[in-house]
């Protein structure tokens, strides 16, 4: 099999000069390549490079900073490098995410399914938000859980019509919005990366953004006021990434799942 870097260079029609390893590719290969014309690119594989390319293009079409897709096929995605020297961009991130969420779809879901590693993400369209979250974000994990966790997830799923709004605005979601997927350059966001896009309740991204550490108050000031009842829904929305982590990385995430279930009262 042609190595990842060589596949990326071939898609661009250039000769590979140097390969630089990159960190952060837990679920996919990731390298930076230098080419014979002096340009550079980021090359990655993953569960569905063509789907990821479409998501990045959707984010860019919304006027949100994200890497330009330089090339893609069924095995390989090639994107532009973006500056990421670090800094504090909480206020700019609030503005960026607000603009992302202002883009809406007709219903909930996406044009195709996706995956985090071996965990499938079912994005079949729905016009009812509690049904979508129940079927495609909670109950989809039930068969992979022990009986105790399964019963708790099933109980929460049954309660969702009373716990979630039936028809929130179907915002464009990044879908995996944590600090590792936000490139920061000084006081601005240079790009959102590694999306798992679909249309859904904007609070999903906000809940994910606070799961592994949260931005400071400047984020909320720039994003806008919270919806009524948001704190009560946060744990429901954080359960999906927690369950994904449990399935991908094992029992070290069980306590997170249990703590979130406790917070929901189920």
Helices and strands as residue ranges (DSSP letters): H 4-12, E 16-21, E 30-35, E 40-44, H 49-61, E 69-72, E 77-79, H 90-102, E 114-116, E 119-121, H 129-133, I 134-138, G 139-144, H 147-163, E 171-173, G 179-181, E 182-185, E 188-192, E 198-200, H 203-209, H 217-223, H 230-249, G 251-253, H 254-264
